[in-house]
Amino acid sequence: MKYNGGGDWYANPTSLTNLTRFCNEQLGTDLDPDYATVESGSVELFNYPFVHMTGHGNVVFSDAEAENMRNYLIGGGFLHIDDNYGIDPFVRPAMKKVFPELQFIELPYNHPVYHQKFEFKNGLPKIHKHDDKPSQGFGLFWEGRLVCFYSYECDLGDGWEDPSVHNDPEEKRQQALKMGANLVQFVFQQ
């Protein structure tokens, strides 16, 4: 998802293509690896049941964009926000503008998002070191439904990237892809 504010919404260009291929192979989905870019304020947002947002920097939603995002998420859409290191102080106030009445809640390890095709008994895997903090999975819930999953201090998207982009051990890449597949499976089954 493209957003305003100067943050690099376009980071990790090979990640979604690789995740799509992995889901098609492992989950039997038929997702198009040639993904679209959609803007936070666009009516086109409503054409996509699953939207991915990443970056390192500033995120700004205008009032109209925040209202569009809110309507999208309340109407059945799902947003995955992936902290690509540095987005946290910007994305939290941006999402507060979308849902002033909601708080990000850390998901317990027994949440179904961690127990789809792939098991993550200890929650969100740690893919990149960053500040050496533990990885955390946060959620925004609207009327009991998880509408936004925020992967913090983890960097799933770097793990989804081509091996030539990030020299991660194959085990880390597989953990990232499996967690991404769990997100996709959860969204389409919730």
N, C-alpha and C positions, 0 to 999 in steps of 0.2 A: 504494500500500500504506500502510495506517495503522500507525503504530508509536508506542510510548510514549516518554516522556522530555521532552515539551514542545516538540519541534521541530514546525514547521508542515508536516506531511505533506500538508496539503490545498492547498499553494501551487500556483499556475498552473492554475486550474480549467478553463480552456478549452483547454489544451494537448493533452490526450489526444484530445479530440473532433476537433480540427483535424488531428492526426496520423492518426487513424483515417480520416478523410475523404480525406486525401492518399494514404494507402496503398490505399484502395479505388479511387481514381481512377488511381493510377500503377502499382500492383502487381496490380490485378484481384482484390484480396482482398474478402471480404464480412464485414468486421468491424463490430460494432455500435458506433456512436459514443456510445451511452449506456453508458459504461463503469461497472464495478462498483468499489466500495471493499472491500478485503479486509484483515483484520488479520493481522499477522505471525504470531500464534500460533493462528490459526483453521485448522481442518481444511478450510475452504472454499478455502484457498490452493491446494490441489491441483487445483482445478477450472480453474485459469488457467495456461496454458503460458508466458505472458509477464506479468511483474509490474513495474510502474514505481514507483520510490521517489524522492522529492525533498524539498526543504526547505532551511531556513537554519540550523537549530539542532540541539539535542540529540536523540540517538537512543539509546534504551535497549532492549535485548532481555533479557527474563528468561531464566532457564535453559530453561524450557519453550518460549519463543518461539524462542530460538536453535536448540534441537533441532528444532523444527518447520520452521524455515527451512532447516536443514541437510538434513533428510529431503526437503523439497520440491526443493531444488536437486540433490541427489544422484539423486533419483528422476526427473529429466528437466525440472524447471522452470528458468526463466531469470529473473534479476533485473537490471533496468537501474536503476542509481543515478545520478541526475543532480544534481550539485552546483549548487544554486541560490544559491550563495555563502554559505559559513559552515558547511556540513554536514561538511566534511572531518575536523576534529579529533574529531568524534563518530562518524561512520560507520565509520572505520577500526577503532577498538576494538570497535564493535558487530559488525562482520563478522569480526573476529578471534575473537570469542566463538562465532560460527557455525562457522568453520573455523580452529581454532588452528594447524593444521599448514600453512596456505596463506598466501602473501603476494600482495598485489596486484602484478601484473607489467604494466609498460607494454607495450601491444601495438605491434609494429613496423608501419610504414606499409604493409607488404605483407600484413598480416593480411586474410583474406577479409571481415571485417566492413566494411572500407573499400572493398571492390570487389564490391559486389552490383550492383543495377541502376544505381546511381550511383557514380561514381569519386571517391575522395578520396585522391589520390596523396600528399598531405602529412598524412594522418591526420585526426584530429578537427578540424572547423572551429572557429574562434574566433567565438562569437556575441556575447558581452558582455565588456567590458574587465575588470571585477573588479579584481584586483590587478596587472593588466598582465603576468601570467605567461602562458606559452604554454598552450594547451589540451592536455590529455593524456587518452588513453583507456587505462584500466587494466582488467585482467581477473583473475578468479579461475578457475583451471582445476581441474576434478576429473577425474582419469583421462583427461586429454587433451581434455576437452570444456570449452568456455567456458561457465561457469554464471552468471557475473555480469560485466556490463560497467559500469564506473564512468566516467562522463564528468565530468572535473575541469577547472575553470577555463574552462568552455565555455558552460554554461547552455543546452543544447538546448531545455529546456522553455520558457524565455522566448521563444525563437525560434518555438516552436509556438503560442504564445498568439495570441489575436485581435490584429490590428494596432492596435486602439484601446487595448489594454492596454499593449503595449510598442511604442514608436515606432521599431521597427527598420527599416532599409532593406529593401526587398523581396528584394534579393539575399541578405541574411543570413537572412531568414525561409525562403527557398527552400533555402539550405544546411542549415539546421536540420531542415527537413522531410525533405529527401533523406537526411540522415544517420539520422534516425529511421526512415525507410522501410528503409534498409539494415539497421538492427538488427532490425526485424520480419522482413524477408526472411531474414536470416541465421538467426534463431532457428527459423523454421519449415522451414529446409532443412538445418540442421546435424544 
